[in-house]
Amino acid sequence: MAKAKTQYSCTECGAASPKWQGQCPGCGQWNTLVETVIESSQPARRSFAALGGSAGIQALAAIKPREEARQATGVEEFDRVLGGGLVAGGVVLIGGDPGIGKSTLLLQALARLAQIGQNVLYVSGEESGEQVALRAQRLQLDVAGLQLLAEINAERILAALVEQRPAVAVIDSIQTVWSDALQSAPGSVAQVRECAAQLTRFAKQSGTCVILVGHVTKEGSLAGPRVLEHMVDTVLYFEGDTHSSFRLVRAVKNRFGAVNELGVFAMTEKGLRGVANPSALFLSRHSLDVAGSCVLCTQEGTRPLLVEIQALVDASQAPSPRRLTVGLEQNRLAMLLAVLHRHAGIVCGDQDVFVNAVGGVRVSEPAADLAVLLAIVSSLRNKPLPGKLVVFGEVGLAGEIRPAPRGQERLREAAKLGFSHAMVPRANAPKQAIKGLDVIALDRVEQAIERMREC
């Protein structure tokens, strides 16, 4: 039997190379080439060409857009991340570490949809029917109307989908599905791409909402070709420590809603439960005010969240002081320390600086700059900030404090949670006073440090 011919395909861009090399010739990424079998058949190419269909050339002004109807799953935090619910014909890709709760969340959502009379199908490629039934029993779910298929062959799955015509179908997981049209093993670049293309085409043609569960690599990104994220309509990521009871679901792509939405869950004996007040998770409970702690009001999609930023500044015992961040951007910390030195005259060159966002949340927006600076100065001087103070604002290289988006919503959330003082950029100062909240408007970093001395 002749040996199958192989080539090396890039998991990022899909480019092919006849031999392995460290850098992809297509996109320039390193160590992304994996060996795949060269397929002689051509259905994969035809399937990609047919994904979007063809309706001929049309004038854009003549097309009348319509609002996509959404089906709520009954899991409020999940619906928030999706933008209000599932869309008919939409394809959702959800990834996360093993055991973090992907299958649990989707089984809960399908059970609730089945309770209201929706035709739903759960396709399990990693677990047997008995294992899924055992999980449903442990979660105490009513699965009377939920259909289950334990199968990994793409053609058989599609045949079952055509026969059942479910409103929602879950494929758990896409890396276990394989197609007869290809010779490569399940989970390979070609198999993942072809099976996802077939399922996506079925969703668009039938109106079934398909949810794909994806594995993640050790770096935390979705395994398989990067083109997988471009093919689907929505990409969700499960975040959180498996040793903690809290889980975060974040939308990084959504063609039917806003991105960067955040859903907060707590893992209980009966599955994942939405957290009504997520700000309480990210605020530590101190009996007394402590140095190095500052409360930030950040924005995740449409939701304002209060997060405690902690800083520890200590004399360095090494020639090169350490700069370490958890949940914040590392390079931005170095920039903020330089701004603090240049414009406020505070030197941290011989100090180790550690900054942490409490609760395992990741804060990526620049509006966290001012809170980080105040926490660092508080720790350096060993002087606590007021416990009822909330802060937000972006810091520029010239020492100015820039406004943050949706400042009024942040301030109203802080007032609702009982905070009495706020340091904000002057452009975010409210035109009308907010009851119970004293707002301090700032223009520059020096003013913020000066107001700290008055506290």
N, C-alpha and C positions, 0 to 999 in steps of 0.2 A: 504494500500500500504506500503510495507516494506521500511524502511528508507535506503537510499543508503549508502553503507559503504565508509568511507573516510580514507585517510592517509595523512601524512604531507610530502611534497616533497621540496627539497632544490632548490632554484632558481639559485644557483651557480653551483652545480655539478649534480643535479637531483637525489641525494640519497633519499630514502624513509624511513620514520620512522612511527611506529604505533601511536605514541602520540607526542604532541608538546613538544619541549625542546629548551632551549635558544641557544644551540650550535649544529650545524649539525654534526652527527656522521661520515659523510663521508669526508668532506673537512675541518671541524673545524671552519667554519665561524659562526658568531653570528647573530641571528635574521633573518635567511634566510629561515626558514621552513614555508610553507604556506599550508593550507588545500586543498586537491584535492579529487575528487571522484575516487574510485578504479574502473578501467575499466575492464569489463569481456572479451571484445574482444581483439584479438591479432594483428590487422592489423598494429598498430603503430610499433611493433617490426619488422614485416616483411618489413615495408617501410624503416626503418633505414638500414636493411641488404642489401636492394637493391639500396641504394643511389649510391654507386660507381660502381655497375655492377661487372661482373666477366669475365675476358678474359683469365684465366688460368695463370700458372706460365710462366714468360718470362725472358730472359736474359736482364738485363738493358742495356748492351752494344749494343744489337741488336735493341733496340728501337730508332727510328729516331725522334728526337724532331722537332717540326715545330713551326714557329712563329705565334702566334695567330693574326688573322686579327682584326683590331679595327674599330669601327664605331664611328666617331666623332659626338657629339651631336650638335655642333654649338655654344655651350656655352664654351668659351675657358677656363675659370677658372675651370669649372666642368670637362672638359676633362683633364686638368693638374692633378687634384687630382686623377682621375681614371687611370692615367698613359698613356694617349693618346686617350682614348675613351672607349666605351663599347665593351665587348668581347662576341661573340656568345656563348650561353650556360652558361654564367657567372651569378652569383647571387650576387647582391649588396644590402647591408643593410645600410640604412641611418637613423640616429637618431638625435634628437634635441628637445629643449623645445617647448611647444605649441606656435604657432604663429610666429616662428622664420623664416619661409620661406621654409620649406621642400616641401610642395605641390606646392608652387609657382615655385620653381626651376625646379621640375620635369615636371610640366605642360609646362613650357617654353621649356624644352629640347624635350619633345614629340612633341610639335607643330612644332619645327624646323625640327625634323626628318620626320614628316608627310609632310612637304613642299618639301622635296627632294625625296618623293615617297616611304618612308619606311612604312611598315605596323605596326602600333603601337596601343596599347590598354591601356587605363587608367581604372583601376578597383577602384572604390570609395566605401569604406565601411563606411566612416564617414559622407559623404556629399551626397545629392541628385544630380541628373543630372542637375537640375536647378541651384543649388549653384555652381557647377563646371563651368557651362556655364557663370554664372554671373562673376566669377573670370576671366575667359578667356576674357570676354568682357571688364572688367576693365583694364586688362593688354594689351588690344588691340592686341590679338594674332590671327593669321590666323589658325583656327582649322578645316579647310575644310576636311582634310584627317585623322583626329584624331577620333578613335573609343572609346566610353565610355560605361562602364558596372557598374551599381550601384548594387552591390551584396556582401554578406558576407558569403555565403555558399561555402565551399571549393570545393565540388564536382561540383557545378554549374559553379564556376569559372574555374575549370580545363576543364570542358566540352566546355566552350566558348573558352578557349585557344587552345584546340585540334581542334576545328572547324575553328578558325580564323588563327591559326599559325602565330602570330605576330612576328616581329623581336625583339621588345622590349615591355615588359609588366610591368606596375607599379601597385603594390598592396598597397593601401593606406587605412588602415594600417594593418599590420599582426596581431595586437592585437584584431581587430574586426572580424577576420575570424574564423569560426568554422566548424568542420567536423561532419558528421553524424555518424562516427565510434565511437565517444566519447560522453559521457553524460555530461561532465563538461561544465561550462559556457565559452563563448568567453573571451579570455584574460587570462585564467588559464594556468598554466605551461604545462599541458598535451596538451591543444588545440594549444597553440603557437608552441610547439615542433612538433606536428603531422602535422599541416597545413604547417609549414615551410619545413618539410621533404617532403611532397607531391609536393610542388611547386619547391623545389630544384631538386627532381627526374625528374619532367617534364622538367625543364630547361636543365638538362644534356642529356636527351634522345631526345629532340626536337631541341635543338640549340637556343631556345628563351632566350634572356637575360631578367632576371626577377629582378626588383628592388623592394625591400621591404622597406616600411616606418615603423619605430619602435618608440614606445613611450619611454620616458626616465623617470627614477625615480627622486625623489627630490635630490638625490646625483649626478645626471647627467649621470648615466650609463643607458644602455639600459634595459628596463623593460622585465621581463620574464626570462626564464632559460638562464644561461650563455652559455649553449651548442649551443644556436642560433648563437652566433658569430663564433663558430668553424665550423658550417655547411656551412656558406656562403663563397664566395670567397673574397669579399671586404667589409670592414666596414668603413663607413664615419660618422663623427660627425659634426653637425652644432654647432658653437660656436658664442658667441656674446651676448651683452645686447639687449633685445627687445626694450629698450628705445633709442638705438643708431641706426643709419642708416647703420652701417657696419656689415657684417656677414663674418665669417670665416668657411670654410669647410675643415676639416682635415682628412686624411686617416690614420687609425691606423692599418689596415690590408689590404693587397692587394696581392693576389697570382699572379697577372698579371703585377705588377709594383712595384715601390718603395713606401715604407711607409713613413709616416711623411711629405707627400706633403701637401701643404697648398694652398687653393683657397680663394681669397679675393673678396668679393662682396659688392656692395652698394645697399641698398633697395631704390628704386625710385617709382614713381607713376605707372610706366610701368613694375614693377617687379624688379628682381635682375639683376644688371649690373656688369660685371667684372671690377676690378680696374686695370688699366694698370701699375701704379706705386704705389704699396702698401706701399713702404717705406715712402711715403709722409703722410700716415695715422698715422704712429707711431712716427713721429717727430713733436714736438711742435714748434710753431713759437714764438720765443722770440725776442723782439726788441733789447734787450741787453743781454749779457752773464749773466747767473744766476748761483749762487753757488748750488751745489748738483745735477747738470745735466751732464750726460755723454752719448754719442751716442755709442751704441753697434752695431756691424755688426754680426748678427746671421745667421744661416743657417736653413731653413725649407725645407727638402727634397733636391731638386736640386736648390732651389731659395735662394739667399742671400737677407736678409732683414735688413734694418737699423731701429733700435728701440731706442728710448730715455729711458734711465734708470734714474729715479729721486730718490734722497735720501734726507731725512730730519732727522737731528741729533739734538736733543734738550735735555736740562737738565731734568732729570726725577724728577717728583714730588711724586713718589711712591717708597716704599722700593725695589720693584723688577722692574727694567727698562723693558719696552716693546720692543719686536722684532716683527715687523709686515711686511709681504711682500704681494704684490698684483701682480700676474702674474709670480712670481718666487718661488723657493723652500724655505720654511721656515727654515728647518734644515740646509740648506747650508749657510744661513746668519749667524747663530751662529758660524759655523766653520770658516767663513771668518773673523769675528770679533776677534776670537781667534788667527788666523794667523796674523792679523794686529797688535795685541798687542805683540805677541811673537817676530815677525821678523822685525817689523817696529817701535816698541815702542810707538804706538798710542793707548791710552786707551779710551774705550767707555763703561766701566763698569757702570758708573753712568749716562749714556745717553739713552734716548729713541731713537730707530733707526727704521725708516719707509722707505721702499724701494718699488718703484712702476714701473712697465713697462707700458709706456704710450700707450693708444689706446685700452686697453683691451686684448692685445695679451699675450699669455702664453709662457714664455721662459724656457725650461727645460734643455737645454744643458749646460754643465759646462763651456763652452767658455765665458759665461756671467760673470764669477767670477771677472775678472780684471776690467770690467766696473762698477760692483757693488762697489768694493773697492775704486776706484777713486771717484765715486759719493759720497760715505760716507765721505772720507777725505775732499773732496771739501766742503761739507756741514758743517763739523765740524770746518773747518778753515775759513768758509765763504769766500772762494776764488774761483771764477769761473774758469772752464776749458775753453780753447780756443773753440770758436764756431765751428770751422772747424776741430775738432779732432774726430777721430773715434778709437774705442778700441775693442779688443777681446783677449781672452786668458784664459786658465784654471789655477787656482792657487792651488798648492799642499800644504799639511800640513807642509812640510819642507820649505815653502816660495818660492819654485821655480815656474816659469811660464811655463806651458806646452803648446805645440802647439795644434792648433785646426784644424780639417779637412777642406780641400778646402780653405786654406788661400788665395791663389792667386785669386780665384773667389770673395772672400769677399773684397779684396783690390781693384780689378777692379770695383766692384760695388760702393765702396766708392768714387773712383776717378771720376766715371761717374756722380755721384750726387754732385760733386763740393767740396768734402772734400780735404783739403791740407795736413793734418798731420794724422799719424796713429801710435798708440802704439800697438805692436804685439809681440808675442813670437819670440825669435831669430830663431827658426826653421821655422817660417812662413815668414821670411824676403825674399823678392823676389830677385832672382839672377840677374835679369835685372830691372833697374829702371822703375817705372811706372810714366808716364808723369803727372806732376802736383801734385804728392803725395810724401811727405817726410815721410819715414818710420823709426820709432824709434824701434830698436830691443831690447828686454829686456830678462834678464835671471831670475831676482828675484824681489820680491815685493819691496825691499828697493830701487832698481833702479827706479821703477815706481814712488814711492813717491818722490824721489830726482828729477826726471824729471818734476814732477808737480811743484816743487818749482821754477824751472827755467822758467816755463810758465808765 
